[in-house]
Amino acid sequence: MKVLLIIDDYLPDSIKVGAKMMHELAVEFVARGNQVTVITPDHRIGKRAETTVLDGVTVCRFRSGEIKNVAKVKRAVNETLLSYNAWRAYKNHFNNNRHDLIVYYSPTIFWGSLVRKLKKNWGAPSYLILRDFFPQWVIDNGILSARSPITKYFRFFEWLNYQAADTIAIQSPGNKTWFARTTQTGKPLEVLYNWAANEPVPSRGGHYREALGLKDKVVYFYGGNIGHAQDMMNIVRLAKNMRTETRAHFVLVGDGDEVGLVRSAMAREGLNNISLLPAVSQDEFKQMLAEFDVGLFTLHPGHSTHNFPGKLLGYMVQHMPILGSINPNNDLKPAIEEAGGGLITVNGDDEGLLNNALTLLHDETLRIQMGENANRLLNEQFSVASAVDRITAFAVGHGVKTASNRAAIPEKPEPAPLHSGVLAKNG
């Protein structure tokens, strides 16, 4: 089977979780005897198109304007042109290399026209991995009005993106229910959890602890986007509330539109228990995970949808207990807590978050046990093998002949809800 993966960010240079997930997906497809091509933009290449091979995956990069960590208007324009630029760069390649299956990842919402052209040319089914309900989350957070012309512009491309799909895969049962109720796409929906290859890296010693002066500290680590959707001031408030705990330290790694806000707050409050570091390579990121103690995440309280941040998978791989703060009614809380993998509060409950952080600070045995439980949850619900099984089942159900070395069942059942009794008893 020839598989085309489409994503707006990819390895080896990207630090984004989506890029890592899609590469692991690609590698698993290759391991099962399939041919995999990735189409992705890159503003750094000098040529219109550049093709390389990474871990057996053919990576086709096309020249694009910057779409990460740039001004919002510039980003919107450059993302709007993604499908056009991809087709312009690889039109001949597409016409001469038919693929059997198209898998595309959102965000971004601007792949619809490219996928429609490829489906028409190849007669191949398309599978949308939908991880982010944009522009809904910016409406929820008050960044855009639901009735503004800009929102209507984004809604149009969102609709094109959905209409190009034969099936839309959503990251949790709660999100699937919400999406089915609020968005009438007419497309089949299914649950596809986020995934990761369970390949923890051994620590090479205390390089980062030594460099940051954290040898005897319990380190709460946050890695990923430092932006509005995360409400990073939530973590700043926690660090402020814990500044008298001399053994506790926070390490935040990443880029985003709230880096300046966090840095200003650190200076204003005199917080020396936070280290704010720029984005690093995937290898460095994994080494940090191997060294530090608690995996930290936060979600903006204004979200109306469920969310399973991809960064949690990295924490699970490295057997880290999870400390989290979520938007109300997010089904992530029972998922993590009933599995015994961490402690979760609703954003705004600063006292509860503080108490959870203190519990993990003072109980090393609990940290270790929760880390083991988090890794078990990864194996049971979030493996890359299960993701490929589900996508392969979709392909077989649409008449695609696969080279998979595992049985594919067209009518593969939905994954169990994350907080089912099965997970609860394993916690």
N, C-alpha and C positions, 0 to 999 in steps of 0.2 A: 504494500500500500504506500502510495506517495502522499505525504501529509504536508500541507502548507500551514504554518503558524504565522499569525500577524499580530504584532504588538508594537507599541510606540517606544519601547525601551528594552535594551537587551545587554547581556554580558559580552565581553568580560569587564567592561568599564563601569557599567551601571551598578549602583548600590541598591536599587529599588527591589522590593520584595517580589513584585510582579515579574521582573526580568529574571530573577533567580528561579521562581516557580516555573516559568515557561521553559527555561533551559532544562530544568530537571524533567519536565514533561517531555521535551524533545529527546533527551538522552534515553529516557525509558522507552519511547517509541522506537528509537534506533536499536536499542538492546533487544527488542522483540522482532527485529528483522525488517523494519520499515525504513523508507527513505524520507528524510525530514528536511524541509527548507523553511527558513525563517525570513520574513520580510520586516525590516525595521528602519526607522529614520535615524540619521546621524548628521548633526550640523558640523561636525569636525572634518569630514572627509572632503578632499579637494575635487574629486571626480563626481559625476552625476550618480554613478553606481559603483559599488565595490563589493566583491564577493570573496568570502573567506570560509574556512572550515574550522569549527570548534567542537571538539569531542565527537566527531563524526556527523555533526549537524552543519548543513550548508547555510551560511548566514549571508543574506543579500541586504546590504545597507544602501539606502538611497539618500542623496543630499537633501537636507531640509533645514528650514530656519529653526532656531532654538525653541523648545517647547517646555523646558524645565527651568524653574527658578528665574523666570523673566517677567517683565511687566504683563499684566493681564491681557491688555489689548494685543500686544505683540504675540503672546501665546495663542490667543484665540485665532488670529489671522494665520499663524503658522500651522496650527492644528487643522484648520479648515482646509488647508492645501495638502494635507497628508495623502489622501487617496489620489489626488491629481499627480503629485510628485512621484509617488510609488509607481503608478501606471506609466508615467513618462519615462522613468528610469529603466523599467523592466518589461515594457510592453512586448518586445520581441521574445524575451525569455518566457514570459507567460504564454504567449501564443505557441511556442515550440515545446513547452514542457507542461503537459497536462498533469494535474494532481487529482487524486481520488477523494480527498477530504480537505476542507478548509476549516481551520479553527482560529477564531480571532478573539482578542482580549479587550475588554473595556473596563476602565478608561483607556483610551479616548473614545468619544462618541462619533468620530469622523471617519470610520472605516467603511461605512455603509455602501458608498458608491463603488469603491474598489471591489468589495466582496460581491456585489451584484454583477459587475462585469465578469469577474472570474467564474462565478456560477454559470453565467450565460455561455461563456466560452467552453467550459469544461464539463458542464452537466454534473458538477460535484455538489454534495450536500455541505451545508455550512453550520457550524456550531459556535454560538456566541457564549464566551465565558464572561458573564457580567458581574463585576465586583464592586461597582460604584454607581449609585443612582444619581447621575448628573444630568440636569442641573438641580435635582431635588434637594441635594444637601446644601447647596449655596442659598436656596430659598429658605430652607429650615433655619439657617444660621444668619438670616437677615442681610446677606450680601447682595442679593438680587430680589426684586419684587416679582411675584408670580405673574404679573400682568405686563411687565416691562417688555419693550421690543427686543431687548437683548435676550431675555428669557425665551421669547417666542422663536428667536433665531436658533438658540440651542435646542429647543424642543423639536424643531423641524429635523435637525440632524440626528437627534436622539431617535426620532421615529424612523428615519432612514436606516439607522444602525440596527434597530430591532427588525425591520421588515426584510433585511438581508439575511436574517437567520432562519434556519429550519427548526432549530430548537434553541431556547435561551436557558443557560445553566446559571442558577442563582446560588449564593454561597451559604444559605441556611434555610431551614423550613419556615422560620418566622418571616424572613425576607421574601420567600416565595409567596406566602399568603398575602403579605402587604402588596407585593407587585401585582399579583393577580387581581386584587381588589381595586387598585388605583390606576393601573396602566392596561388598557385594552389593546394588546398587540395582535391578538388572534393567533399567536404562536404557542406551540407546546412549551411548557415550562418544566424544569426538573432541578433537583438540588445537586450541586457539585461543590463539596466542601473544598476550601483551600487545601493545599498539599505540600509536602516536603519529603525529600529523600532523608531517611533516618540514618544519617552518616555523621555522627558527632566527631569533632576534631579534638585530639588530645591537646591539653595545654602545654605550651613550650616553656613553662615556668611563669614567673611573675613579671614579664616585660612591661606590660601596661600598668600594673600596680606600682612597679618601681618607678616608672617614668612619671606617674601622676602622684607619687607619694602616698599610696594607698595600701601599703603592705599589710597592715593589721585591721583594715576597714571591712565592713560589710557593704558591698557596693550594689546599689540599685541602678540597673542599666536600662537606658532607653535608646533604641537605635531605629532611625527611620525619619519620616517626614516631620519636620518641626513647623507645623502650620496651624491655620485657623481651625481646621476640622478636628484637630487633636485637643485644642484648648490647653496649650502648654503651660499657661499660668496655673493650672491645676497642680502640676508638678512643682512649680515654683512655690506655691503655697505650702505644699507638703514639706519641701526642703526647709522653708522658713519655720514651720512648726517643729521640725526635728533638729534645729541647729544646736540645741544643747546636748544632743546625743553624739558624743565625740567619735563613736565607732561607725556612724552611718555616713555614707557619701553617695552622691548622685552623679552618674556619668551620662551625659546626653550627647549623642552622636548623630549628625545628619544636617540636612539643609532644609530651607523652607521659609515661608513668609513671616514666621514669628521668631526667627533667630534674633533679630534686633530687639524685639520686645523682651525676650528672655534675658538677653545680655544686659539690657537697661535695668530690668528688675533685679538682677543679681547685684549690680553696682549700687542701686538705690537702697536695697535692703542689706547690703554688706554680706551677702551669702558666700562664704568660702567653702561650703559643703557641696557645691555643684561644680563640675567640670563640663564646660560646653565645648565640644570638639566638632570640627568640620566632618563632612562625609568622608568615608574611607573605602578602600577596595573591599571586595567580598572576602578575600583571604584575611585581611586585617579584622574585618567585622567578626568573622568566625572565631578568630583568636581572642577577641574581646569577650565574646560570649563564653568561651571556654574558661576564662579567668574570673569572671565576675559572678555575683551570687544570686541576684533576684532580677527577673525579667519584668520590666515596668511598661505599662501602656495607659493611655488616657484617650477618651473620646468626648467630643463636645456634647454638652447636655441637650443642645437644640436638635440633634438628629432625630428624625421620625422613623428611621429605618434601623434594622439590625445591622451589625457590622462585626466581622471577625478579622481584626487587623492581621495582615500577613506576618508581621514581626513576631507574633506569638509562636509561629511555627519554628522559628530559629531558637526561641527560648526552649520550646519542647524538645527539640533535637538535642540540645546541650543539657538536658535534665535540670533546667532552672525552674524554681517555683515562680509563679506568676502573681504579680501585684497589679491590680487594674482598677480603673474608674471608668464607668460606662454611662451612656445615655439611658434614661428610664425605659424599663420594659424590654431591654435588650436580652435576647435568649442566650447570650454569651455567659451571663452570670451563673445560671444553673449548669451550663455545660462544663465550666471550669470547676466550680465548687463541688458539684456532685461527683466529679471524677477525682476530687481531692488534689487537684493540680495547682490550686492557688486560692487567693482571697480577693474578692471583687466587691466594690461599692458603687453606688450611683453618684455620678458627678454632682457635687454640691454638698455631699456628706463629708466634709473635711475631717470631722472628728472620727468617723468610721474609717476613712482612709488612713489617718494617722495611727489609729489603734491596730489596724492590720499591718502597717509597716513596722510598728514596734513589736508586734508578735513575731514577725519574721526576723527582725533584728536580734531578738533575745533567745530564739529557739532554733539552734542549728539542726537539731534532729528533725524538727518539723520541716525546715527548708529542704533537707535531703529527701525526706519522704515525699513531699509535694513535688519535688523535681522528678522523682521516679514515676509518680502518678501522671505527671504531665507528659512524660515520654511514652507511657503506656497509652494515654489518650491519643497521641500522635499515631501510634501504630494501628489503633483500632478504627480511627475515623479519618485521619488526614494523611494517609500514605500516598505517594506518587503513583504506586502500582494501582491503587483503587481508582484514582483519577483516570488513568489510561484505560483501565477496564471499562469504566462508564462511557468514555468517549468512543472506544472501540465498539462497544455495544450499540451506540448511536449509529456509527458508520455501517455496521452489519445490518442494522435495521433499515438502512436506506440502500441496501443492495451492494455495498462495497465489499470486495473480497480483500481480506486482510492477510498479512504475513505473520500475525501474532502467534507467539508460541504458547499462548494461554487461551483457554476457551472463552469465547465471547457470547454472551446471552442477549439477544435483541431486547427481550422484555426484562431487562435488569431492574430489580425493585429499587425504590427510593431508599437512600440511606436512612437509618433510624434517626429520630430526633436526637440532638446532642445530649439532652438531659433525660434520656430514657432510663428505665430501671436497670438496663444492662450496664450502662456506664456507672450508675449510682452504686451498684453493688461491687463494682471493680475499684471504686475510689478508696 
